């Protein structure tokens, strides 16, 4: 789940003060954040794990 967040929410990796300093230094674009994609992937992982637990009973 952590890696899905890293891939799709790049600005979340940085402290807000660091983002302000970066904007002042001229870095305008850190990439687009797509938290919806990250949330969908995380939900799919949780559902897959849950279904594995339900259906893996011997």
PDB file with SEQRES, HELIX, SHEET and CRYST1 records, atoms N, CA, C and O in Angstrom:
SEQRES   1 A   58  UNK UNK UNK UNK UNK UNK UNK UNK UNK UNK UNK UNK UNK          
SEQRES   2 A   58  UNK UNK UNK UNK UNK UNK UNK UNK UNK UNK UNK UNK UNK          
SEQRES   3 A   58  UNK UNK UNK UNK UNK UNK UNK UNK UNK UNK UNK UNK UNK          
SEQRES   4 A   58  UNK UNK UNK UNK UNK UNK UNK UNK UNK UNK UNK UNK UNK          
SEQRES   5 A   58  UNK UNK UNK UNK UNK UNK                                      
HELIX    1 AA1 UNK A    2  UNK A    8  1                                   7    
HELIX    2 AA2 UNK A   10  UNK A   13  5                                   4    
HELIX    3 AA3 UNK A   16  UNK A   25  1                                  10    
HELIX    4 AA4 UNK A   35  UNK A   55  1                                  21    
CRYST1    1.000    1.000    1.000  90.00  90.00  90.00 P 1           1          
ATOM      1  N   UNK A   1       0.823  -1.185   0.000  1.00  0.00           N  
ATOM      2  CA  UNK A   1       0.000   0.000   0.000  1.00  0.00           C  
ATOM      3  C   UNK A   1       0.871   1.254   0.000  1.00  0.00           C  
ATOM      4  O   UNK A   1       0.545   2.258  -0.634  1.00  0.00           O  
ATOM      5  N   UNK A   2       1.970   1.171   0.717  1.00  0.00           N  
ATOM      6  CA  UNK A   2       2.874   2.314   0.769  1.00  0.00           C  
ATOM      7  C   UNK A   2       3.423   2.639  -0.617  1.00  0.00           C  
ATOM      8  O   UNK A   2       3.521   3.809  -0.986  1.00  0.00           O  
ATOM      9  N   UNK A   3       3.781   1.612  -1.384  1.00  0.00           N  
ATOM     10  CA  UNK A   3       4.343   1.845  -2.713  1.00  0.00           C  
ATOM     11  C   UNK A   3       3.300   2.398  -3.684  1.00  0.00           C  
ATOM     12  O   UNK A   3       3.636   3.201  -4.554  1.00  0.00           O  
ATOM     13  N   UNK A   4       2.050   1.982  -3.548  1.00  0.00           N  
ATOM     14  CA  UNK A   4       0.993   2.559  -4.386  1.00  0.00           C  
ATOM     15  C   UNK A   4       0.841   4.043  -4.091  1.00  0.00           C  
ATOM     16  O   UNK A   4       0.627   4.847  -4.998  1.00  0.00           O  
ATOM     17  N   UNK A   5       0.953   4.399  -2.818  1.00  0.00           N  
ATOM     18  CA  UNK A   5       0.861   5.810  -2.443  1.00  0.00           C  
ATOM     19  C   UNK A   5       2.047   6.591  -2.988  1.00  0.00           C  
ATOM     20  O   UNK A   5       1.882   7.708  -3.478  1.00  0.00           O  
ATOM     21  N   UNK A   6       3.237   6.016  -2.908  1.00  0.00           N  
ATOM     22  CA  UNK A   6       4.428   6.700  -3.432  1.00  0.00           C  
ATOM     23  C   UNK A   6       4.295   6.936  -4.939  1.00  0.00           C  
ATOM     24  O   UNK A   6       4.641   8.011  -5.428  1.00  0.00           O  
ATOM     25  N   UNK A   7       3.800   5.949  -5.669  1.00  0.00           N  
ATOM     26  CA  UNK A   7       3.719   6.067  -7.118  1.00  0.00           C  
ATOM     27  C   UNK A   7       2.711   7.107  -7.580  1.00  0.00           C  
ATOM     28  O   UNK A   7       2.936   7.787  -8.582  1.00  0.00           O  
ATOM     29  N   UNK A   8       1.598   7.239  -6.856  1.00  0.00           N  
ATOM     30  CA  UNK A   8       0.511   8.072  -7.355  1.00  0.00           C  
ATOM     31  C   UNK A   8       0.267   9.357  -6.561  1.00  0.00           C  
ATOM     32  O   UNK A   8      -0.555  10.177  -6.968  1.00  0.00           O  
ATOM     33  N   UNK A   9       0.967   9.550  -5.434  1.00  0.00           N  
ATOM     34  CA  UNK A   9       0.821  10.767  -4.626  1.00  0.00           C  
ATOM     35  C   UNK A   9       2.199  11.319  -4.308  1.00  0.00           C  
ATOM     36  O   UNK A   9       2.659  11.234  -3.169  1.00  0.00           O  
ATOM     37  N   UNK A  10       2.845  11.874  -5.291  1.00  0.00           N  
ATOM     38  CA  UNK A  10       4.240  12.303  -5.144  1.00  0.00           C  
ATOM     39  C   UNK A  10       4.410  13.451  -4.168  1.00  0.00           C  
ATOM     40  O   UNK A  10       5.399  13.498  -3.436  1.00  0.00           O  
ATOM     41  N   UNK A  11       3.472  14.369  -4.144  1.00  0.00           N  
ATOM     42  CA  UNK A  11       3.607  15.522  -3.254  1.00  0.00           C  
ATOM     43  C   UNK A  11       3.431  15.132  -1.793  1.00  0.00           C  
ATOM     44  O   UNK A  11       3.855  15.871  -0.904  1.00  0.00           O  
ATOM     45  N   UNK A  12       2.823  14.004  -1.536  1.00  0.00           N  
ATOM     46  CA  UNK A  12       2.639  13.540  -0.167  1.00  0.00           C  
ATOM     47  C   UNK A  12       3.916  13.067   0.484  1.00  0.00           C  
ATOM     48  O   UNK A  12       3.955  12.871   1.698  1.00  0.00           O  
ATOM     49  N   UNK A  13       4.963  12.878  -0.300  1.00  0.00           N  
ATOM     50  CA  UNK A  13       6.244  12.432   0.244  1.00  0.00           C  
ATOM     51  C   UNK A  13       7.019  13.553   0.919  1.00  0.00           C  
ATOM     52  O   UNK A  13       7.924  13.300   1.715  1.00  0.00           O  
ATOM     53  N   UNK A  14       6.667  14.781   0.602  1.00  0.00           N  
ATOM     54  CA  UNK A  14       7.444  15.919   1.061  1.00  0.00           C  
ATOM     55  C   UNK A  14       6.712  16.679   2.155  1.00  0.00           C  
ATOM     56  O   UNK A  14       5.482  16.726   2.183  1.00  0.00           O  
ATOM     57  N   UNK A  15       7.472  17.262   3.036  1.00  0.00           N  
ATOM     58  CA  UNK A  15       6.910  18.125   4.073  1.00  0.00           C  
ATOM     59  C   UNK A  15       6.404  19.400   3.390  1.00  0.00           C  
ATOM     60  O   UNK A  15       7.027  19.868   2.437  1.00  0.00           O  
ATOM     61  N   UNK A  16       5.294  19.967   3.853  1.00  0.00           N  
ATOM     62  CA  UNK A  16       4.776  21.182   3.205  1.00  0.00           C  
ATOM     63  C   UNK A  16       5.792  22.322   3.146  1.00  0.00           C  
ATOM     64  O   UNK A  16       5.805  23.085   2.180  1.00  0.00           O  
ATOM     65  N   UNK A  17       6.638  22.446   4.161  1.00  0.00           N  
ATOM     66  CA  UNK A  17       7.681  23.485   4.127  1.00  0.00           C  
ATOM     67  C   UNK A  17       8.669  23.243   2.992  1.00  0.00           C  
ATOM     68  O   UNK A  17       9.129  24.188   2.350  1.00  0.00           O  
ATOM     69  N   UNK A  18       8.997  21.971   2.745  1.00  0.00           N  
ATOM     70  CA  UNK A  18       9.903  21.641   1.639  1.00  0.00           C  
ATOM     71  C   UNK A  18       9.276  21.985   0.294  1.00  0.00           C  
ATOM     72  O   UNK A  18       9.971  22.418  -0.626  1.00  0.00           O  
ATOM     73  N   UNK A  19       7.965  21.793   0.178  1.00  0.00           N  
ATOM     74  CA  UNK A  19       7.283  22.144  -1.068  1.00  0.00           C  
ATOM     75  C   UNK A  19       7.308  23.649  -1.306  1.00  0.00           C  
ATOM     76  O   UNK A  19       7.460  24.099  -2.441  1.00  0.00           O  
ATOM     77  N   UNK A  20       7.159  24.429  -0.232  1.00  0.00           N  
ATOM     78  CA  UNK A  20       7.214  25.884  -0.361  1.00  0.00           C  
ATOM     79  C   UNK A  20       8.603  26.316  -0.793  1.00  0.00           C  
ATOM     80  O   UNK A  20       8.740  27.171  -1.669  1.00  0.00           O  
ATOM     81  N   UNK A  21       9.640  25.733  -0.189  1.00  0.00           N  
ATOM     82  CA  UNK A  21      11.022  26.067  -0.555  1.00  0.00           C  
ATOM     83  C   UNK A  21      11.291  25.689  -2.008  1.00  0.00           C  
ATOM     84  O   UNK A  21      11.952  26.433  -2.734  1.00  0.00           O  
ATOM     85  N   UNK A  22      10.787  24.547  -2.429  1.00  0.00           N  
ATOM     86  CA  UNK A  22      10.993  24.110  -3.813  1.00  0.00           C  
ATOM     87  C   UNK A  22      10.302  25.059  -4.793  1.00  0.00           C  
ATOM     88  O   UNK A  22      10.854  25.360  -5.850  1.00  0.00           O  
ATOM     89  N   UNK A  23       9.110  25.529  -4.456  1.00  0.00           N  
ATOM     90  CA  UNK A  23       8.412  26.469  -5.343  1.00  0.00           C  
ATOM     91  C   UNK A  23       9.175  27.781  -5.434  1.00  0.00           C  
ATOM     92  O   UNK A  23       9.258  28.386  -6.502  1.00  0.00           O  
ATOM     93  N   UNK A  24       9.728  28.216  -4.316  1.00  0.00           N  
ATOM     94  CA  UNK A  24      10.517  29.458  -4.329  1.00  0.00           C  
ATOM     95  C   UNK A  24      11.796  29.291  -5.137  1.00  0.00           C  
ATOM     96  O   UNK A  24      12.294  30.251  -5.726  1.00  0.00           O  
ATOM     97  N   UNK A  25      12.327  28.072  -5.165  1.00  0.00           N  
ATOM     98  CA  UNK A  25      13.553  27.802  -5.919  1.00  0.00           C  
ATOM     99  C   UNK A  25      13.278  27.629  -7.406  1.00  0.00           C  
ATOM    100  O   UNK A  25      14.217  27.553  -8.199  1.00  0.00           O  
ATOM    101  N   UNK A  26      12.018  27.565  -7.797  1.00  0.00           N  
ATOM    102  CA  UNK A  26      11.691  27.480  -9.211  1.00  0.00           C  
ATOM    103  C   UNK A  26      11.158  26.149  -9.664  1.00  0.00           C  
ATOM    104  O   UNK A  26      10.874  25.979 -10.850  1.00  0.00           O  
ATOM    105  N   UNK A  27      11.010  25.193  -8.765  1.00  0.00           N  
ATOM    106  CA  UNK A  27      10.442  23.899  -9.137  1.00  0.00           C  
ATOM    107  C   UNK A  27       8.930  24.040  -9.087  1.00  0.00           C  
ATOM    108  O   UNK A  27       8.339  24.119  -8.010  1.00  0.00           O  
ATOM    109  N   UNK A  28       8.309  24.072 -10.256  1.00  0.00           N  
ATOM    110  CA  UNK A  28       6.866  24.294 -10.310  1.00  0.00           C  
ATOM    111  C   UNK A  28       6.060  23.002 -10.335  1.00  0.00           C  
ATOM    112  O   UNK A  28       4.957  22.937  -9.792  1.00  0.00           O  
ATOM    113  N   UNK A  29       6.614  21.982 -10.965  1.00  0.00           N  
ATOM    114  CA  UNK A  29       5.818  20.778 -11.166  1.00  0.00           C  
ATOM    115  C   UNK A  29       6.552  19.564 -10.613  1.00  0.00           C  
ATOM    116  O   UNK A  29       7.623  19.203 -11.101  1.00  0.00           O  
ATOM    117  N   UNK A  30       5.977  18.940  -9.601  1.00  0.00           N  
ATOM    118  CA  UNK A  30       6.529  17.694  -9.067  1.00  0.00           C  
ATOM    119  C   UNK A  30       5.821  16.477  -9.646  1.00  0.00           C  
ATOM    120  O   UNK A  30       6.081  15.347  -9.232  1.00  0.00           O  
ATOM    121  N   UNK A  31       4.948  16.702 -10.580  1.00  0.00           N  
ATOM    122  CA  UNK A  31       4.152  15.620 -11.144  1.00  0.00           C  
ATOM    123  C   UNK A  31       2.728  15.720 -10.659  1.00  0.00           C  
ATOM    124  O   UNK A  31       2.445  16.391  -9.666  1.00  0.00           O  
ATOM    125  N   UNK A  32       1.843  15.062 -11.348  1.00  0.00           N  
ATOM    126  CA  UNK A  32       0.427  15.088 -10.986  1.00  0.00           C  
ATOM    127  C   UNK A  32       0.137  14.037  -9.927  1.00  0.00           C  
ATOM    128  O   UNK A  32       0.613  12.905 -10.013  1.00  0.00           O  
ATOM    129  N   UNK A  33      -0.639  14.417  -8.938  1.00  0.00           N  
ATOM    130  CA  UNK A  33      -1.087  13.463  -7.932  1.00  0.00           C  
ATOM    131  C   UNK A  33      -2.363  12.796  -8.413  1.00  0.00           C  
ATOM    132  O   UNK A  33      -3.254  13.452  -8.953  1.00  0.00           O  
ATOM    133  N   UNK A  34      -2.443  11.497  -8.214  1.00  0.00           N  
ATOM    134  CA  UNK A  34      -3.639  10.733  -8.562  1.00  0.00           C  
ATOM    135  C   UNK A  34      -4.064   9.887  -7.364  1.00  0.00           C  
ATOM    136  O   UNK A  34      -3.917   8.665  -7.393  1.00  0.00           O  
ATOM    137  N   UNK A  35      -4.590  10.519  -6.309  1.00  0.00           N  
ATOM    138  CA  UNK A  35      -4.949   9.743  -5.122  1.00  0.00           C  
ATOM    139  C   UNK A  35      -6.082   8.757  -5.371  1.00  0.00           C  
ATOM    140  O   UNK A  35      -6.204   7.768  -4.647  1.00  0.00           O  
ATOM    141  N   UNK A  36      -6.912   9.003  -6.375  1.00  0.00           N  
ATOM    142  CA  UNK A  36      -8.001   8.067  -6.675  1.00  0.00           C  
ATOM    143  C   UNK A  36      -7.431   6.742  -7.176  1.00  0.00           C  
ATOM    144  O   UNK A  36      -7.916   5.674  -6.803  1.00  0.00           O  
ATOM    145  N   UNK A  37      -6.415   6.812  -8.009  1.00  0.00           N  
ATOM    146  CA  UNK A  37      -5.789   5.586  -8.520  1.00  0.00           C  
ATOM    147  C   UNK A  37      -5.151   4.817  -7.374  1.00  0.00           C  
ATOM    148  O   UNK A  37      -5.285   3.596  -7.292  1.00  0.00           O  
ATOM    149  N   UNK A  38      -4.456   5.525  -6.488  1.00  0.00           N  
ATOM    150  CA  UNK A  38      -3.841   4.874  -5.334  1.00  0.00           C  
ATOM    151  C   UNK A  38      -4.901   4.231  -4.447  1.00  0.00           C  
ATOM    152  O   UNK A  38      -4.708   3.113  -3.970  1.00  0.00           O  
ATOM    153  N   UNK A  39      -6.017   4.922  -4.220  1.00  0.00           N  
ATOM    154  CA  UNK A  39      -7.085   4.379  -3.382  1.00  0.00           C  
ATOM    155  C   UNK A  39      -7.697   3.132  -4.008  1.00  0.00           C  
ATOM    156  O   UNK A  39      -8.008   2.176  -3.298  1.00  0.00           O  
ATOM    157  N   UNK A  40      -7.871   3.130  -5.316  1.00  0.00           N  
ATOM    158  CA  UNK A  40      -8.427   1.956  -6.005  1.00  0.00           C  
ATOM    159  C   UNK A  40      -7.483   0.770  -5.880  1.00  0.00           C  
ATOM    160  O   UNK A  40      -7.924  -0.347  -5.609  1.00  0.00           O  
ATOM    161  N   UNK A  41      -6.194   1.000  -6.076  1.00  0.00           N  
ATOM    162  CA  UNK A  41      -5.214  -0.087  -5.966  1.00  0.00           C  
ATOM    163  C   UNK A  41      -5.189  -0.641  -4.544  1.00  0.00           C  
ATOM    164  O   UNK A  41      -5.148  -1.855  -4.349  1.00  0.00           O  
ATOM    165  N   UNK A  42      -5.213   0.246  -3.554  1.00  0.00           N  
ATOM    166  CA  UNK A  42      -5.200  -0.200  -2.161  1.00  0.00           C  
ATOM    167  C   UNK A  42      -6.457  -1.004  -1.842  1.00  0.00           C  
ATOM    168  O   UNK A  42      -6.377  -2.028  -1.164  1.00  0.00           O  
ATOM    169  N   UNK A  43      -7.612  -0.556  -2.319  1.00  0.00           N  
ATOM    170  CA  UNK A  43      -8.853  -1.307  -2.097  1.00  0.00           C  
ATOM    171  C   UNK A  43      -8.799  -2.674  -2.760  1.00  0.00           C  
ATOM    172  O   UNK A  43      -9.259  -3.661  -2.185  1.00  0.00           O  
ATOM    173  N   UNK A  44      -8.245  -2.741  -3.956  1.00  0.00           N  
ATOM    174  CA  UNK A  44      -8.112  -4.037  -4.627  1.00  0.00           C  
ATOM    175  C   UNK A  44      -7.184  -4.979  -3.853  1.00  0.00           C  
ATOM    176  O   UNK A  44      -7.442  -6.180  -3.772  1.00  0.00           O  
ATOM    177  N   UNK A  45      -6.123  -4.440  -3.295  1.00  0.00           N  
ATOM    178  CA  UNK A  45      -5.211  -5.265  -2.502  1.00  0.00           C  
ATOM    179  C   UNK A  45      -5.927  -5.804  -1.267  1.00  0.00           C  
ATOM    180  O   UNK A  45      -5.807  -6.986  -0.941  1.00  0.00           O  
ATOM    181  N   UNK A  46      -6.677  -4.931  -0.576  1.00  0.00           N  
ATOM    182  CA  UNK A  46      -7.400  -5.361   0.624  1.00  0.00           C  
ATOM    183  C   UNK A  46      -8.467  -6.400   0.269  1.00  0.00           C  
ATOM    184  O   UNK A  46      -8.625  -7.387   0.988  1.00  0.00           O  
ATOM    185  N   UNK A  47      -9.197  -6.193  -0.823  1.00  0.00           N  
ATOM    186  CA  UNK A  47     -10.213  -7.167  -1.239  1.00  0.00           C  
ATOM    187  C   UNK A  47      -9.598  -8.502  -1.642  1.00  0.00           C  
ATOM    188  O   UNK A  47     -10.136  -9.560  -1.316  1.00  0.00           O  
ATOM    189  N   UNK A  48      -8.478  -8.454  -2.345  1.00  0.00           N  
ATOM    190  CA  UNK A  48      -7.803  -9.690  -2.745  1.00  0.00           C  
ATOM    191  C   UNK A  48      -7.321 -10.458  -1.527  1.00  0.00           C  
ATOM    192  O   UNK A  48      -7.463 -11.679  -1.467  1.00  0.00           O  
ATOM    193  N   UNK A  49      -6.754  -9.757  -0.557  1.00  0.00           N  
ATOM    194  CA  UNK A  49      -6.287 -10.422   0.656  1.00  0.00           C  
ATOM    195  C   UNK A  49      -7.457 -11.004   1.440  1.00  0.00           C  
ATOM    196  O   UNK A  49      -7.373 -12.117   1.959  1.00  0.00           O  
ATOM    197  N   UNK A  50      -8.549 -10.244   1.524  1.00  0.00           N  
ATOM    198  CA  UNK A  50      -9.724 -10.744   2.234  1.00  0.00           C  
ATOM    199  C   UNK A  50     -10.314 -11.972   1.576  1.00  0.00           C  
ATOM    200  O   UNK A  50     -10.678 -12.930   2.258  1.00  0.00           O  
ATOM    201  N   UNK A  51     -10.412 -11.955   0.256  1.00  0.00           N  
ATOM    202  CA  UNK A  51     -10.949 -13.125  -0.444  1.00  0.00           C  
ATOM    203  C   UNK A  51     -10.007 -14.316  -0.337  1.00  0.00           C  
ATOM    204  O   UNK A  51     -10.460 -15.459  -0.273  1.00  0.00           O  
ATOM    205  N   UNK A  52      -8.721 -14.064  -0.318  1.00  0.00           N  
ATOM    206  CA  UNK A  52      -7.755 -15.142  -0.116  1.00  0.00           C  
ATOM    207  C   UNK A  52      -7.962 -15.782   1.262  1.00  0.00           C  
ATOM    208  O   UNK A  52      -7.924 -17.005   1.393  1.00  0.00           O  
ATOM    209  N   UNK A  53      -8.178 -14.958   2.277  1.00  0.00           N  
ATOM    210  CA  UNK A  53      -8.384 -15.479   3.623  1.00  0.00           C  
ATOM    211  C   UNK A  53      -9.686 -16.274   3.725  1.00  0.00           C  
ATOM    212  O   UNK A  53      -9.747 -17.280   4.431  1.00  0.00           O  
ATOM    213  N   UNK A  54     -10.708 -15.831   3.034  1.00  0.00           N  
ATOM    214  CA  UNK A  54     -12.001 -16.519   3.098  1.00  0.00           C  
ATOM    215  C   UNK A  54     -11.937 -17.844   2.366  1.00  0.00           C  
ATOM    216  O   UNK A  54     -12.416 -18.857   2.877  1.00  0.00           O  
ATOM    217  N   UNK A  55     -11.355 -17.855   1.180  1.00  0.00           N  
ATOM    218  CA  UNK A  55     -11.398 -19.047   0.329  1.00  0.00           C  
ATOM    219  C   UNK A  55     -10.204 -19.968   0.475  1.00  0.00           C  
ATOM    220  O   UNK A  55     -10.145 -20.996  -0.200  1.00  0.00           O  
ATOM    221  N   UNK A  56      -9.247 -19.637   1.337  1.00  0.00           N  
ATOM    222  CA  UNK A  56      -8.078 -20.506   1.500  1.00  0.00           C  
ATOM    223  C   UNK A  56      -8.234 -21.500   2.632  1.00  0.00           C  
ATOM    224  O   UNK A  56      -7.280 -22.192   2.989  1.00  0.00           O  
ATOM    225  N   UNK A  57      -9.426 -21.578   3.199  1.00  0.00           N  
ATOM    226  CA  UNK A  57      -9.663 -22.530   4.284  1.00  0.00           C  
ATOM    227  C   UNK A  57      -9.657 -23.928   3.703  1.00  0.00           C  
ATOM    228  O   UNK A  57     -10.328 -24.194   2.706  1.00  0.00           O  
ATOM    229  N   UNK A  58      -8.917 -24.805   4.310  1.00  0.00           N  
ATOM    230  CA  UNK A  58      -8.800 -26.180   3.780  1.00  0.00           C  
ATOM    231  C   UNK A  58     -10.032 -26.986   4.068  1.00  0.00           C  
ATOM    232  O   UNK A  58     -10.104 -28.157   3.695  1.00  0.00           O  
TER     233      UNK A  58                                                      
END                                                                             
